[in-house]
């Protein structure tokens, strides 16, 4: 049995970490049984979430490497029917979301004062069992570290309006390629859909204020796509 280590879901989403939500969606998409377990950064192999163990073995980190490992060892490959061109396109879009849109999402949550006031208690509340003041202190420490990361990565060097343009461009690209197809490459979902759902839903299905969020919600095919993925893979998950 695979044990998936991650924080609990919130705001009506399976997880507020896009990487965690991507991996959990992929496990359901691939039909691989798993059980959830609370994470511990001190034993996370890369110091990040998510990470997994198999049969009490050594933990394996990074959602992409975990998926590659499970494809090899479990014989479940949702991408088996894709052409080489489709695989290349899927890789490019997954990287765009992970390495670019992710930082737009982080900007929304951590550098916008209004949004941070909403996200701070939720982030702190993921420290289950700790007093509220400790939860908020941990959230503030995370906030400080994340803001330093945004500056180092470079996204924070742009104005808020410029960052919005970047995020709007990414969402529009996903919407344009998705078109009227039920899933990114057609009738059947693939690994790319797990990634798109994890990142796009964390942009457009959260109670924050953002021009990027507004743009995503104004794209009917993205909204219906997220609804479709939720109904297919998380049918019992209540909305916030």
Secondary structure as UniProt FT lines:
FT   STRAND          2..5
FT   TURN            11..12
FT   HELIX           18..30
FT   STRAND          34..37
FT   TURN            41..43
FT   TURN            45..46
FT   STRAND          51..54
FT   TURN            55..56
FT   STRAND          60..61
FT   HELIX           63..74
FT   TURN            78..81
FT   HELIX           84..96
FT   HELIX           97..101
FT   HELIX           102..106
FT   HELIX           107..111
FT   HELIX           113..125
FT   TURN            128..129
FT   HELIX           132..153
FT   HELIX           155..157
FT   HELIX           160..178
FT   TURN            179..180
FT   TURN            184..185
FT   HELIX           191..204
FT   HELIX           211..217
FT   HELIX           220..233
FT   TURN            235..236
//
